Amino acid sequence: MTKQDEYRAKAEHCREMAGKVISPLEKEGWLQQATNWLTLSALSDRECRMKAAETNDPTHKKQMEVMAELWETLASRLSKAIR
């Protein structure tokens, strides 16, 4: 499991917890934590892009670019689901 996978799983858990609590304050706290995990994931997306820019291997470069794009898409969808 990559760090991005881990961060997204934690964000999803927080979102699920937000759906289970009754208190608006608790819900807000869980959703904020989910946002924090997604922010960390986005930073990991940027790390993939930086690695892609640094490599001279075209195959590895393409893999890193595709990975970063996939993570951005997933993060965007999770972020919208949280709101």
C-alpha positions in Angstrom: 0.0 0.0 0.0 1.4 3.4 -1.0 1.3 6.4 1.2 -1.3 7.9 -1.1 -3.5 4.7 -0.7 -3.0 5.0 3.1 -4.0 8.7 3.2 -7.1 8.1 1.0 -8.2 5.2 3.1 -7.9 7.3 6.2 -9.8 10.1 4.6 -12.6 7.7 3.6 -12.7 6.3 7.2 -13.1 9.9 8.5 -15.9 10.6 6.0 -17.7 7.4 7.1 -17.3 8.4 10.7 -18.7 11.8 9.9 -21.8 10.1 8.5 -22.3 8.1 11.8 -22.1 10.9 14.4 -25.0 12.9 15.6 -23.3 16.1 16.8 -22.7 18.7 14.1 -19.4 19.6 15.9 -18.2 16.0 15.7 -19.2 15.8 12.1 -17.3 18.9 11.3 -14.3 17.5 13.1 -14.3 14.3 11.1 -14.8 16.1 7.8 -11.9 18.4 8.6 -9.7 15.4 9.4 -10.7 13.8 6.1 -9.7 17.0 4.3 -6.4 16.9 6.1 -5.7 13.4 4.9 -6.6 14.4 1.3 -4.2 17.3 1.5 -1.4 14.9 2.5 -2.4 12.8 -0.4 -2.3 15.7 -2.8 1.2 16.5 -1.6 2.1 12.9 -2.5 0.6 13.5 -5.9 3.0 16.3 -6.4 5.8 14.1 -5.3 5.0 11.6 -8.1 5.1 14.5 -10.6 8.5 15.6 -9.2 9.9 12.1 -9.6 8.5 11.9 -13.1 10.3 15.1 -14.0 13.6 13.9 -12.4 13.8 10.5 -14.2 15.4 9.9 -17.6 13.6 6.6 -18.1 10.6 7.3 -20.3 8.6 4.3 -19.1 9.1 5.2 -15.4 8.3 8.9 -16.2 5.0 7.9 -17.9 4.1 5.6 -14.9 4.7 8.4 -12.4 2.6 10.9 -14.5 -0.3 8.4 -14.8 -0.1 7.7 -11.1 -0.2 11.4 -10.2 -3.2 12.0 -12.4 -5.1 9.0 -11.0 -4.5 10.2 -7.4 -5.6 13.8 -8.3 -8.8 12.4 -9.8 -9.5 10.2 -6.7 -8.7 13.1 -4.3 -11.1 15.4 -6.2 -13.9 12.9 -6.0 -13.4 12.2 -2.3 -13.2 15.9 -1.6 -16.6 16.5 -3.4 -18.1 13.5 -1.5 -17.1 15.0 1.8 -18.8 18.3 1.1 
